[in-house]
């Protein structure tokens, strides 16, 4: 027979499971979506993949010797700086999620040790 105590116990564990699904699962996708949108906006400016693909083709179709040298130099600078910024932004979002994931553990430890 299903009693009120069993029902309350069932709801208690269900709500705890829902909290963890919401806190860790849904927030992971939310923060991941923000990261993708920020990286897409950065890609519109840096265009790392496009610059890497056309690495040896001069910028603005300037086929003079100076245009070829500057094209390779500027494309390599743009690919390097874009890659560094992409990595920094991805690391920042990873740290944001890591801090978000540790918050409930911090409060649980504060309750246990106080």
Steps between C-alpha positions, in 0.01 A plus 500: 500500500627842405502718809545873545847451645608298197356766272686778680823300493452436129440871433803594711739288292325597179552870575865442587550319169318779314720760668818327383360452149411867483811637671757291315330378183297800386759755608767310306298542180419862581862600568608294199253688281635832623853384426409395147329832429799698629742286298286544187511877543876484544528280192322765293790733586804270502393237242775261607395211278470720191837662562662162559347360179625789287826538689730531197259703286577872532251731665286711266653321196820703532738267314807720536792373706414734786132396481592132520732553797256723689209267418671200660614710796159659561310174454732318740460783753123484463490119531726505807320784679159355417602158630631649824182701552279200417690292754477774765125542450442123510711476818301786654169325431644174636601676821156662519335159481748357750416774751130440432546127563682553830242737656264226632794301637625809680164554670469134596846511657412821684190331643694189603793681662309774679 
